[in-house]
């Protein structure tokens, strides 16, 4: 496994864990009822970040995509990360 693929896997795990720890009500979204898994859906994170659902899905899947700092900041805000927790993940997608 290369260093780049290892970082993408770390990012994937980090994003999934953070998304899973949030509730719709906790980020100002209406609760749509019962969910198969806890946390926000990928679609909800994408909407909150102002990103496309496919793009956010690719990011969370750890695909080898180029990501701007502005988009990463938007995802961090959507996941309610503060500067400390955002730096907990020492990974970047590229």
C-alpha positions as CSV (number, residue, x, y, z in Angstrom):
1,X,0.0,0.0,0.0
2,X,1.4,3.4,-1.0
3,X,1.6,6.4,1.3
4,X,-1.1,8.1,-0.9
5,X,-3.5,5.2,-0.7
6,X,-2.9,4.9,3.1
7,X,-3.8,8.7,3.5
8,X,-6.9,8.2,1.4
9,X,-8.0,5.3,3.5
10,X,-7.4,7.3,6.7
11,X,-9.5,10.2,5.3
12,X,-12.2,7.7,4.3
13,X,-12.3,6.3,7.8
14,X,-12.2,9.7,9.4
15,X,-15.0,11.2,7.3
16,X,-17.3,8.1,7.8
17,X,-16.7,8.3,11.6
18,X,-17.5,12.0,11.8
19,X,-20.6,11.7,9.6
20,X,-21.8,8.8,11.7
21,X,-21.5,10.7,14.9
22,X,-23.8,13.5,13.8
23,X,-27.6,13.7,13.8
24,X,-29.8,15.7,11.4
25,X,-31.1,17.7,14.3
26,X,-27.6,18.4,15.4
27,X,-26.8,20.2,12.2
28,X,-30.1,21.9,11.7
29,X,-31.8,19.4,9.3
30,X,-35.2,18.0,9.8
31,X,-35.3,14.4,11.1
32,X,-36.6,12.2,8.4
33,X,-37.4,9.3,10.7
34,X,-35.8,5.9,11.0
35,X,-32.4,5.3,9.4
36,X,-30.6,2.1,8.6
37,X,-27.4,3.4,10.1
38,X,-26.8,6.2,12.6
39,X,-25.6,9.6,11.5
40,X,-25.9,11.8,8.5
41,X,-26.4,10.5,5.0
42,X,-23.7,11.3,2.5
43,X,-26.3,13.4,0.6
44,X,-26.9,15.5,3.7
45,X,-23.2,16.2,4.2
46,X,-22.9,17.2,0.5
47,X,-25.8,19.6,0.8
48,X,-24.4,21.1,3.9
49,X,-21.0,21.5,2.3
50,X,-22.4,22.9,-1.0
51,X,-20.8,20.0,-2.8
52,X,-22.1,17.5,-5.3
53,X,-23.3,14.1,-3.8
54,X,-21.1,12.1,-6.3
55,X,-18.1,14.2,-5.5
56,X,-18.5,13.9,-1.7
57,X,-19.1,10.1,-2.1
58,X,-15.8,9.9,-4.1
59,X,-14.0,11.8,-1.3
60,X,-15.4,9.6,1.4
61,X,-14.6,6.5,-0.7
62,X,-11.0,7.6,-0.7
63,X,-10.8,7.9,-4.5
64,X,-7.8,9.7,-6.0
65,X,-9.4,13.1,-6.7
66,X,-8.1,16.6,-6.4
67,X,-9.6,18.6,-3.6
68,X,-9.3,22.4,-3.0
69,X,-8.7,23.8,0.5
70,X,-12.0,25.7,0.2
71,X,-14.0,22.5,-0.4
72,X,-12.2,20.7,2.4
73,X,-13.1,23.7,4.7
74,X,-16.7,23.4,3.6
75,X,-16.8,19.7,4.4
76,X,-15.1,20.4,7.8
77,X,-17.8,22.9,8.6
78,X,-20.6,20.6,7.5
79,X,-19.2,17.9,9.8
80,X,-18.9,20.5,12.7
81,X,-15.2,20.0,13.0
82,X,-13.2,22.5,14.9
83,X,-9.6,23.2,14.1
84,X,-8.3,20.6,16.6
85,X,-10.5,17.8,15.3
86,X,-9.9,18.7,11.7
87,X,-6.2,18.3,12.3
88,X,-6.7,15.0,14.1
89,X,-6.8,13.4,10.7
90,X,-3.3,13.9,9.4
91,X,-4.4,12.9,6.0
92,X,-5.2,14.7,2.8
93,X,-6.7,13.1,-0.2
94,X,-3.9,13.8,-2.6
